[in-house]
């Protein structure tokens, strides 16, 4: 199983707009991707392609999250998703 740690880059955290952008990117990978706050048990990981799951995660700016995926292309997919999470989607 591939795993990456990312730091939330949007200034107001993983709220509606950044969550929607990330959920779409996760869904477009074609593989199951999970997300959890750093330090949370693996069994508490949420579906990264679900905007509702992302909003309930409550990840704030600067907080670290763990992404996990399994299957062909998982490493590449997670690398791309880290970039999405670490981008400030609230910058004007």
MMTF fields as JSON, N, C-alpha, C and O atoms, coordinates in Angstrom:
{
  "mmtfVersion": "1.0.0",
  "mmtfProducer": "UNKNOWN",
  "numBonds": 367,
  "numAtoms": 368,
  "numGroups": 92,
  "numChains": 1,
  "numModels": 1,
  "chainsPerModel": [1],
  "groupsPerChain": [92],
  "chainIdList": ["A"],
  "bondAtomList": [4, 2, 8, 6, 12, 10, 16, 14, 20, 18, 24, 22, 28, 26, 32, 30, 36, 34, 40, 38, 44, 42, 48, 46, 52, 50, 56, 54, 60, 58, 64, 62, 68, 66, 72, 70, 76, 74, 80, 78, 84, 82, 88, 86, 92, 90, 96, 94, 100, 98, 104, 102, 108, 106, 112, 110, 116, 114, 120, 118, 124, 122, 128, 126, 132, 130, 136, 134, 140, 138, 144, 142, 148, 146, 152, 150, 156, 154, 160, 158, 164, 162, 168, 166, 172, 170, 176, 174, 180, 178, 184, 182, 188, 186, 192, 190, 196, 194, 200, 198, 204, 202, 208, 206, 212, 210, 216, 214, 220, 218, 224, 222, 228, 226, 232, 230, 236, 234, 240, 238, 244, 242, 248, 246, 252, 250, 256, 254, 260, 258, 264, 262, 268, 266, 272, 270, 276, 274, 280, 278, 284, 282, 288, 286, 292, 290, 296, 294, 300, 298, 304, 302, 308, 306, 312, 310, 316, 314, 320, 318, 324, 322, 328, 326, 332, 330, 336, 334, 340, 338, 344, 342, 348, 346, 352, 350, 356, 354, 360, 358, 364, 362],
  "bondOrderList": [1, 1, 1, 1, 1, 1, 1, 1, 1, 1, 1, 1, 1, 1, 1, 1, 1, 1, 1, 1, 1, 1, 1, 1, 1, 1, 1, 1, 1, 1, 1, 1, 1, 1, 1, 1, 1, 1, 1, 1, 1, 1, 1, 1, 1, 1, 1, 1, 1, 1, 1, 1, 1, 1, 1, 1, 1, 1, 1, 1, 1, 1, 1, 1, 1, 1, 1, 1, 1, 1, 1, 1, 1, 1, 1, 1, 1, 1, 1, 1, 1, 1, 1, 1, 1, 1, 1, 1, 1, 1, 1],
  "groupList": [{"groupName": "UNK", "atomNameList": ["N", "CA", "C", "O"], "elementList": ["N", "C", "C", "O"], "formalChargeList": [0, 0, 0, 0], "bondAtomList": [1, 0, 2, 1, 3, 2], "bondOrderList": [1, 1, 2], "singleLetterCode": "X", "chemCompType": "L-PEPTIDE LINKING"}],
  "groupTypeList": [0, 0, 0, 0, 0, 0, 0, 0, 0, 0, 0, 0, 0, 0, 0, 0, 0, 0, 0, 0, 0, 0, 0, 0, 0, 0, 0, 0, 0, 0, 0, 0, 0, 0, 0, 0, 0, 0, 0, 0, 0, 0, 0, 0, 0, 0, 0, 0, 0, 0, 0, 0, 0, 0, 0, 0, 0, 0, 0, 0, 0, 0, 0, 0, 0, 0, 0, 0, 0, 0, 0, 0, 0, 0, 0, 0, 0, 0, 0, 0, 0, 0, 0, 0, 0, 0, 0, 0, 0, 0, 0, 0],
  "groupIdList": [1, 2, 3, 4, 5, 6, 7, 8, 9, 10, 11, 12, 13, 14, 15, 16, 17, 18, 19, 20, 21, 22, 23, 24, 25, 26, 27, 28, 29, 30, 31, 32, 33, 34, 35, 36, 37, 38, 39, 40, 41, 42, 43, 44, 45, 46, 47, 48, 49, 50, 51, 52, 53, 54, 55, 56, 57, 58, 59, 60, 61, 62, 63, 64, 65, 66, 67, 68, 69, 70, 71, 72, 73, 74, 75, 76, 77, 78, 79, 80, 81, 82, 83, 84, 85, 86, 87, 88, 89, 90, 91, 92],
  "secStructList": [7, 3, 3, 3, 3, 3, 3, 7, 7, 1, 6, 6, 7, 1, 7, 2, 2, 2, 2, 2, 2, 2, 2, 2, 2, 2, 2, 2, 6, 1, 1, 7, 3, 3, 3, 3, 3, 6, 6, 1, 7, 4, 4, 4, 7, 3, 3, 6, 6, 7, 2, 2, 2, 2, 2, 2, 2, 6, 7, 7, 6, 6, 7, 3, 3, 3, 3, 3, 3, 7, 1, 6, 6, 2, 2, 2, 2, 2, 2, 2, 2, 2, 2, 2, 2, 2, 1, 7, 6, 6, 7, 7],
  "xCoordList": [0.85, 0.0, 0.898, 1.832, 0.599, 1.344, 0.798, -0.4, 1.68, 1.279, 2.086, 3.281, 1.426, 2.084, 1.532, 0.383, 2.364, 1.937, 1.942, 2.872, 0.9, 0.779, 0.391, -0.211, 0.747, 0.387, -0.673, -0.481, -1.779, -2.874, -2.373, -1.907, -2.473, -1.934, -2.943, -2.55, -4.225, -5.23, -5.349, -5.467, -5.318, -5.276, -6.436, -6.286, -7.569, -8.72, -9.006, -10.099, -8.039, -8.178, -8.885, -9.09, -9.249, -9.887, -11.399, -12.153, -11.819, -13.248, -13.845, -13.239, -14.993, -15.773, -14.999, -14.951, -14.402, -13.749, -12.538, -12.484, -11.557, -10.427, -10.848, -10.264, -11.854, -12.333, -12.932, -12.713, -13.683, -14.28, -13.202, -13.284, -12.198, -11.093, -10.363, -10.064, -10.078, -9.352, -10.196, -9.688, -11.47, -12.35, -12.427, -12.397, -12.527, -12.582, -11.27, -11.275, -10.153, -8.846, -8.697, -8.18, -9.149, -9.067, -9.939, -9.523, -11.14, -12.042, -11.459, -11.629, -10.779, -10.211, -9.018, -8.592, -8.47, -7.352, -7.805, -7.011, -9.077, -9.588, -9.249, -9.545, -8.635, -8.325, -8.885, -9.163, -9.044, -9.559, -8.45, -7.386, -8.712, -7.751, -8.417, -9.577, -7.675, -8.196, -7.353, -6.197, -7.964, -7.296, -7.603, -8.712, -6.609, -6.786, -5.858, -4.808, -6.252, -5.35, -4.148, -4.274, -2.991, -1.779, -1.952, -2.402, -1.589, -1.713, -2.998, -3.082, -4.014, -5.253, -5.02, -4.218, -5.704, -5.567, -6.014, -6.889, -5.397, -5.718, -7.191, -7.759, -7.815, -9.224, -10.167, -11.373, -9.634, -10.444, -10.276, -10.798, -9.558, -9.353, -10.677, -11.525, -10.831, -12.062, -11.839, -10.707, -12.921, -12.891, -12.484, -13.206, -11.34, -10.818, -11.605, -11.458, -12.436, -13.213, -14.582, -15.372, -14.861, -16.147, -15.987, -15.277, -16.646, -16.541, -17.086, -16.562, -18.119, -18.676, -17.669, -17.531, -16.971, -15.935, -14.822, -14.34, -14.422, -13.347, -13.749, -12.946, -14.982, -15.456, -15.531, -15.218, -15.941, -16.043, -14.671, -14.547, -13.653, -12.292, -11.825, -11.112, -12.23, -11.893, -10.418, -9.889, -9.751, -8.321, -8.102, -8.712, -7.238, -6.972, -5.655, -4.839, -5.457, -4.223, -3.011, -2.981, -2.026, -0.8, -0.858, 0.167, -2.041, -2.184, -1.72, -1.91, -1.123, -0.662, -1.755, -2.448, -1.874, -2.806, -2.053, -1.019, -2.583, -1.985, -2.917, -4.107, -2.363, -3.094, -2.61, -1.415, -3.533, -3.173, -3.962, -5.12, -3.301, -3.953, -3.244, -2.081, -3.961, -3.401, -3.81, -4.923, -2.919, -3.241, -2.283, -1.395, -2.473, -1.612, -1.704, -2.8, -0.564, -0.538, -0.733, -0.863, -0.758, -1.022, 0.038, -0.292, 1.305, 2.37, 2.239, 2.35, 2.007, 1.852, 0.623, 0.668, -0.473, -1.713, -1.521, -1.958, -0.877, -0.677, 0.252, 0.041, 1.266, 2.156, 1.363, 1.566, 0.467, -0.356, -1.322, -1.54, -1.897, -2.855, -2.173, -2.776, -0.941, -0.189, -0.038, -0.193, 0.263, 0.399, -0.904, -0.883, -2.032, -3.337, -3.562, -3.989, -3.277, -3.501, -2.581, -2.979, -1.37, -0.402, -0.484, 0.271, -1.385, -1.624, -2.651, -3.642, -2.399, -3.364, -4.429, -4.226, -5.554, -6.648, -7.455, -8.409, -7.069, -7.743, -6.951, -7.413, -5.763, -4.937, -5.6, -6.172, -5.51, -6.154, -5.131, -5.481],
  "yCoordList": [-1.171, 0.0, 1.239, 1.347, 2.159, 3.417, 4.392, 4.404, 5.205, 6.178, 7.455, 7.413, 8.589, 9.89, 10.767, 10.618, 11.68, 12.696, 14.026, 14.336, 14.812, 16.136, 17.149, 16.805, 18.397, 19.494, 20.337, 20.75, 20.591, 21.366, 22.774, 23.49, 23.162, 24.439, 25.57, 26.737, 25.259, 26.318, 27.034, 26.396, 28.35, 29.178, 28.959, 29.165, 28.555, 28.322, 26.829, 26.447, 26.004, 24.574, 23.877, 24.449, 22.64, 21.814, 22.021, 21.118, 23.243, 23.59, 23.333, 22.621, 23.883, 23.529, 23.558, 22.548, 24.685, 24.783, 23.859, 23.061, 23.933, 23.011, 21.544, 20.677, 21.267, 19.887, 19.387, 18.236, 20.234, 19.84, 19.576, 18.609, 20.437, 20.261, 18.953, 18.185, 18.706, 17.498, 16.241, 15.247, 16.278, 15.112, 14.731, 13.549, 15.724, 15.449, 14.83, 13.873, 15.378, 14.832, 13.392, 12.541, 13.118, 11.756, 10.797, 9.676, 11.229, 10.385, 10.099, 9.005, 11.082, 10.934, 9.983, 9.598, 9.595, 8.65, 7.257, 6.474, 6.956, 5.642, 4.554, 3.381, 4.936, 3.973, 4.498, 5.689, 3.605, 4.016, 4.702, 4.127, 5.93, 6.71, 7.075, 7.487, 6.919, 7.323, 8.459, 8.646, 9.216, 10.334, 10.296, 9.959, 10.645, 10.705, 11.782, 12.06, 12.382, 13.308, 12.521, 11.372, 13.144, 12.478, 12.03, 12.793, 10.794, 10.24, 9.474, 8.693, 9.686, 8.927, 7.473, 7.214, 6.524, 5.117, 4.914, 5.62, 3.943, 3.664, 3.329, 3.618, 2.723, 2.345, 3.554, 3.411, 4.722, 5.943, 6.754, 7.864, 6.218, 6.912, 7.021, 6.131, 8.121, 8.416, 8.345, 8.416, 8.206, 8.187, 9.566, 10.542, 9.65, 10.936, 11.503, 12.681, 10.691, 11.2, 11.725, 12.152, 11.693, 12.159, 13.539, 13.693, 14.532, 15.888, 15.938, 16.676, 15.17, 15.155, 14.583, 15.097, 13.53, 12.968, 13.983, 14.138, 14.665, 15.649, 16.8, 17.265, 17.254, 18.35, 17.894, 18.667, 16.652, 16.16, 15.896, 15.824, 15.755, 15.543, 16.747, 16.592, 17.945, 19.152, 19.508, 20.071, 19.189, 19.483, 20.982, 21.601, 21.552, 22.986, 23.293, 22.4, 24.557, 25.017, 24.565, 24.725, 24.006, 23.583, 22.214, 21.69, 21.633, 20.318, 19.238, 19.363, 18.2, 17.09, 16.023, 15.725, 15.466, 14.37, 13.241, 13.458, 12.046, 10.87, 10.349, 10.138, 10.145, 9.579, 8.157, 7.881, 7.251, 5.865, 5.387, 5.755, 4.557, 3.967, 2.671, 2.468, 1.81, 0.527, 0.269, 0.599, -0.313, -0.661, -0.041, 0.728, -0.386, 0.151, 1.675, 2.234, 2.335, 3.786, 4.508, 5.732, 3.776, 4.396, 5.431, 6.509, 5.116, 6.059, 7.366, 8.448, 7.267, 8.459, 9.249, 10.476, 8.549, 9.213, 9.977, 11.122, 9.359, 10.024, 11.217, 12.235, 11.115, 12.263, 13.453, 14.589, 13.186, 14.25, 14.824, 16.035, 13.966, 14.425, 15.243, 16.171, 14.916, 15.716, 17.143, 18.109, 17.262, 18.588, 19.372, 20.568, 18.715, 19.383, 19.867, 21.002, 19.012, 19.383, 20.501, 21.331, 20.529, 21.508, 22.845, 23.768, 22.954, 24.201, 25.037, 24.513, 26.354, 27.253, 27.615, 28.501, 26.932, 27.167, 28.414, 28.761, 29.087, 30.316, 31.544, 32.667, 31.355, 32.499, 33.187, 32.539, 34.485, 35.246, 35.727, 36.387],
  "zCoordList": [0.0, 0.0, 0.0, 0.795, -0.899, -0.977, 0.048, 0.333, 0.598, 1.614, 1.448, 1.153, 1.64, 1.587, 2.695, 3.112, 3.164, 4.114, 3.391, 2.646, 3.614, 2.99, 4.055, 5.072, 3.804, 4.696, 3.994, 2.851, 4.667, 4.075, 3.755, 4.641, 2.487, 2.032, 1.928, 1.909, 1.862, 1.763, 3.103, 4.149, 3.065, 4.274, 5.225, 6.429, 4.728, 5.613, 5.782, 6.198, 5.465, 5.661, 4.519, 3.448, 4.765, 3.739, 3.812, 4.174, 3.456, 3.479, 2.099, 1.299, 1.805, 0.623, -0.704, -1.405, -1.05, -2.364, -2.48, -3.416, -1.564, -1.658, -1.542, -2.192, -0.718, -0.571, -1.877, -2.255, -2.568, -3.848, -4.894, -5.651, -4.931, -5.892, -5.605, -6.52, -4.322, -3.958, -4.196, -4.715, -3.824, -4.012, -5.486, -5.826, -6.354, -7.788, -8.266, -9.041, -7.803, -8.185, -7.696, -8.419, -6.465, -5.92, -6.721, -7.011, -7.077, -7.862, -9.246, -9.785, -9.809, -11.151, -11.201, -12.29, -10.055, -10.066, -10.497, -11.017, -10.279, -10.63, -9.618, -9.844, -8.512, -7.453, -6.131, -5.992, -5.174, -3.873, -3.084, -2.858, -2.671, -1.892, -0.571, -0.541, 0.519, 1.824, 2.383, 2.005, 3.297, 3.942, 5.437, 5.851, 6.227, 7.688, 8.227, 7.647, 9.34, 10.009, 10.5, 10.921, 10.442, 10.897, 12.34, 13.195, 12.592, 13.936, 14.176, 15.123, 13.326, 13.472, 13.057, 12.159, 13.692, 13.296, 11.846, 11.347, 11.189, 9.788, 9.595, 8.542, 10.602, 10.456, 10.553, 10.353, 10.854, 10.871, 9.596, 9.495, 8.629, 7.359, 6.602, 6.668, 5.892, 5.165, 3.656, 3.177, 2.931, 1.468, 0.949, 1.152, 0.286, -0.185, -1.361, -1.684, -2.007, -3.138, -2.717, -3.558, -1.417, -0.893, -0.259, 0.734, -0.833, -0.285, 1.143, 1.976, 1.43, 2.789, 3.783, 4.893, 3.393, 4.261, 4.497, 5.62, 3.445, 3.565, 4.48, 5.288, 4.353, 5.199, 6.665, 7.571, 6.895, 8.266, 8.885, 10.108, 8.059, 8.558, 9.377, 10.368, 8.957, 9.702, 9.662, 10.621, 8.566, 8.447, 8.256, 7.383, 9.067, 9.047, 8.35, 8.119, 8.018, 7.384, 8.2, 9.421, 7.525, 8.169, 8.823, 9.26, 8.893, 9.509, 8.53, 7.32, 9.055, 8.223, 8.144, 9.117, 6.943, 6.701, 6.013, 5.381, 6.145, 5.526, 4.448, 4.684, 3.267, 2.132, 1.924, 2.032, 1.624, 1.331, 0.116, -0.083, -0.688, -1.857, -2.197, -1.85, -2.873, -3.275, -4.716, -5.124, -5.468, -6.838, -7.826, -7.458, -9.09, -10.138, -10.196, -10.227, -10.21, -10.296, -8.981, -8.967, -7.868, -6.568, -6.212, -5.717, -6.457, -6.101, -6.873, -6.295, -8.156, -8.988, -8.577, -8.486, -8.331, -7.93, -6.626, -6.509, -5.653, -4.37, -4.501, -3.841, -5.329, -5.56, -6.104, -5.677, -7.041, -7.619, -6.584, -6.544, -5.753, -4.753, -3.658, -3.119, -3.327, -2.362, -2.887, -2.14, -4.168, -4.773, -4.666, -4.378, -4.894, -4.787, -3.354, -3.14, -2.38, -0.977, -0.509, 0.308, -1.013, -0.535, -1.272, -0.965, -2.23, -2.967, -2.21, -1.701, -2.144, -1.513, -2.542, -3.372, -2.483, -3.434, -3.079, -3.776, -1.993, -1.596, -1.989, -1.784, -2.552, -2.97, -4.155, -5.032, -4.162, -5.24, -6.232, -7.21]
}
